[in-house]
Amino acid sequence: MTTVSDAINAYSALSKAVSGEGMSITGSQKDFAPTQSVGNDFASVLEKTAKDSVATMRKAEVESAAGIAGKADIREVVQAVTNAELTLQTVVNVRDKVISAYNDIIHLPV
């Protein structure tokens, strides 16, 4: 079961992954202005997030194997597996939203 702290950790990880993206506060007027930086487009953010997701899953596999071999602390194994589970749930939810948006676009009248 996903807890509030898991959600906070996931949000924190996502915000770190996309830091420097989108809008930033500029000047004394606190206006929002888009920031332009090379290599920080949607595709590269998506690619980095996918790589981070795979790395989280691999870490969980390594920790699980170490736990089975008796070489890892049970708390580290549980934490790695929980992070992998949360990552998988997030990826599935994002996939479902993308498919839903695609279907909505396909069904728009031309």
C-alpha positions as MATLAB code, in Angstrom:
seq = 'MTTVSDAINAYSALSKAVSGEGMSITGSQKDFAPTQSVGNDFASVLEKTAKDSVATMRKAEVESAAGIAGKADIREVVQAVTNAELTLQTVVNVRDKVISAYNDIIHLPV';
ca = [
       0.000    0.000    0.000;
       1.300    3.432   -0.926;
       1.674    5.864    1.947;
       1.768    9.636    2.073;
       5.519    9.587    2.635;
       5.958    7.476   -0.524;
       3.962   10.029   -2.483;
       6.023   12.874   -1.030;
       9.245   11.056   -1.924;
       7.988   10.426   -5.462;
       7.008   14.074   -5.857;
      10.397   15.148   -4.531;
      12.205   12.838   -6.950;
      10.122   14.105   -9.855;
      10.711   17.736   -8.941;
      14.458   17.087   -8.778;
      14.292   15.379  -12.177;
      12.645   18.357  -13.806;
      14.389   21.133  -11.885;
      15.303   23.980  -14.135;
      12.364   23.202  -16.418;
       9.355   25.253  -17.348;
       8.758   28.473  -15.498;
      10.969   30.485  -13.189;
      10.431   33.586  -11.061;
      12.348   36.564  -12.407;
      12.974   40.058  -11.121;
      11.252   41.938   -8.359;
       7.899   41.662  -10.152;
       7.791   37.878   -9.558;
       6.593   37.367  -13.115;
       6.640   33.869  -14.490;
       8.756   33.587  -17.592;
       9.685   30.460  -19.530;
      13.277   29.392  -19.183;
      15.178   28.205  -22.218;
      17.945   25.682  -21.791;
      19.517   23.328  -24.272;
      18.644   19.659  -23.820;
      15.845   20.287  -21.322;
      12.927   19.664  -23.619;
      10.080   17.278  -22.876;
      11.719   14.366  -24.673;
      14.952   14.601  -22.682;
      13.035   14.919  -19.397;
      10.988   11.877  -20.338;
      14.133    9.968  -21.294;
      15.871   10.841  -18.010;
      12.795    9.845  -16.019;
      12.584    6.519  -17.859;
      16.270    5.839  -17.175;
      15.786    6.705  -13.499;
      12.808    4.344  -13.347;
      14.838    1.497  -14.819;
      17.685    2.233  -12.396;
      15.245    2.079   -9.461;
      13.964   -1.303  -10.642;
      17.496   -2.643  -11.079;
      18.477   -1.448   -7.615;
      15.474   -3.300   -6.179;
      16.556   -6.461   -8.003;
      20.093   -6.176   -6.646;
      18.865   -5.506   -3.112;
      16.416   -8.418   -3.321;
      19.172  -10.772   -4.448;
      21.442   -9.518   -1.668;
      18.618  -10.018    0.828;
      18.044  -13.579   -0.332;
      21.767  -14.245    0.004;
      21.690  -12.750    3.508;
      24.066   -9.934    2.584;
      21.667   -6.987    2.931;
      19.711   -5.443    5.762;
      16.018   -6.251    5.551;
      15.097   -2.552    5.855;
      17.176   -1.703    2.784;
      15.546   -4.529    0.847;
      12.051   -3.436    1.844;
      12.823    0.181    1.004;
      14.242   -0.716   -2.418;
      11.291   -2.962   -3.250;
       8.810   -0.317   -2.062;
      10.534    2.315   -4.198;
      10.395   -0.035   -7.180;
       6.701   -0.690   -6.565;
       5.956    3.039   -6.373;
       8.002    3.649   -9.508;
       6.108    0.943  -11.386;
       2.758    2.355  -10.266;
       3.828    5.826  -11.398;
       4.999    4.574  -14.785;
       1.750    2.663  -15.318;
      -0.321    5.727  -14.353;
       1.645    7.970  -16.714;
       1.272    5.396  -19.497;
      -2.488    5.250  -18.903;
      -2.748    9.059  -19.006;
      -0.759    9.220  -22.248;
      -2.969    6.568  -23.857;
      -6.090    8.365  -22.640;
      -4.851   11.682  -24.056;
      -3.980    9.997  -27.349;
      -7.460    8.475  -27.570;
      -9.037   11.847  -26.796;
      -7.022   13.479  -29.575;
      -7.873   10.714  -32.040;
     -11.596   11.131  -31.364;
     -11.608   14.922  -31.816;
     -13.746   16.035  -34.750;
     -11.737   17.424  -37.618;
];
